[in-house]
Every structure is written in C-alpha cells, then in structure tokens.
Amino acid sequence: MKIPVVILCGGMGTRLSGIDTTKPLINIGELPIIVHIMNYYAKQGYTRFHLCMGYNSDRLVDYFRHTTIPWDVQLWDTGADTGTMGRLAKIEKHLPNRRFFLTYCDVIHDTPLNEFVRFHDHHRRLVTALGVKQEIPYGVMSCNHEEVLFFNEKPPMPEHQYISGGMFLMERDTLALLSPSRHNSLEEKLFPFLATQGHMRVYRHSGYWQGMNTISDWHTLQDSYTRGESVWMYSKD
C-alpha cells in the first residue's frame, strides 16, 4: 500500500497578510500552492492525502468540494489555534499505515520521493527529515563582548548545518509520543527529543527548494512558474 501524505495546512500565514486568501489557496500560476504540492506527490505515485486544516478551514472545504481532484483527499478540521503536534494527534486514528509523509503547505521542492524512501529504509530510524542548504540572508558578525572580530556578508551555512526542508517520513511508532495539547509543536517538542535519542536522520537535498513564508517568497515562486522553471512539477523517479 502506498504511503499516505499528511499536509499541515491550518496556520494563519501572517507574514503573507497582503494576499487576500488563506495560505494553502494562494495561487502559483493558475493553481493553489497546496495543489502544486499534492500534484508533486501524485506524479510520483503517492495519491492519498490527509489535510490537517485549521484557520479558514471552510475555504479549503469549499475549494475541494467544487474542484475535481483525481486523488483520495481527506479533510480534517484540527482547530484554528492548534499546534502542529496537536494537529497530527487529532488524526492519529486515521493513519493505519506503518509510515506516512508529513509536509507543510508552504514548501516546494523536487526531491525524488522513492529515493527519499529508500534512504529512510536503509537507516531504519523513526523519522527522516529533508535537509537543505540556504544562504544566510544577513551579515554575520563574530564578536568578543562589544568588539567585532569578523564580519561576513550573507555567508553560506556551516558545512554540518542544514535547515529543515519541511518534509518528513515518519514511522507510525512516533504517534505514541504525541501530546494532544493544542499548544505543543512537533518542531519544539517531538523532533528535538527524537534527535537527542538518535531516532532521526537527514536526507540532504541539493536540488530545487523554495519556501513561501513572505510576499517576496511568493514572488520568487511566481517568477519560477512564469519562466517555465517549475521543476517541482516533474517527477525524477
């Protein structure tokens, strides 16, 4: 049975407040970003989706009610102010498979999913996280008290550090570790705990990756689409 995909799409997207729609339904080209993300998985054979909705969930329900989607899509209202751990805990009973993908609704990339799964199988950990390199967007200063010893404008990330690419492959055993508290987050509670226990591995991705956290990020994705560089739309497997 193919691995299901859980999409966290319940946040408010406050840094995109200049666009008058809920974040998952912001268009890139002619389609909402959440459909681009689902299409990316579907093109690689993963067509079962669980959407953890929250803020403006009625808009998502209305969109999927009036849009023909050729995939198995389950919509779950997990609460407007629920943390990411609470959202996942609320749909636990609907995830009978031994593993599942977890992704945010604001990251676009071209990771080959079957290769990602093979990496996860090889390392046999509870969670595999997508890791990407990004240029630090600010000047960085090394200091001794008030004295600046070194200044580096927009340096690359240190070799051993990666940012979370917003996609994970998780074994079902992780669900037993979830707290149902609506304020708890995976990023602040579960993932740090699993990392310290040696239960996480990182798949280092050097291909295309772009988050959509700000208006500037949205323009970047729009420009990529307009120029025909929407590489996430094509399967590499």
Secondary structure as UniProt FT lines:
FT   STRAND          5..9
FT   HELIX           14..16
FT   TURN            17..18
FT   HELIX           23..25
FT   STRAND          27..28
FT   TURN            29..30
FT   STRAND          31..32
FT   HELIX           33..42
FT   TURN            43..45
FT   STRAND          48..53
FT   TURN            55..56
FT   HELIX           57..65
FT   STRAND          72..77
FT   TURN            80..81
FT   HELIX           84..90
FT   HELIX           92..94
FT   STRAND          99..104
FT   TURN            105..106
FT   STRAND          107..109
FT   HELIX           113..123
FT   STRAND          127..132
FT   STRAND          139..144
FT   TURN            145..146
FT   STRAND          147..153
FT   TURN            159..160
FT   STRAND          163..171
FT   HELIX           172..177
FT   TURN            182..183
FT   HELIX           186..190
FT   HELIX           191..196
FT   TURN            197..198
FT   STRAND          200..205
FT   STRAND          209..211
FT   HELIX           215..226
FT   TURN            227..228
FT   HELIX           231..233
//
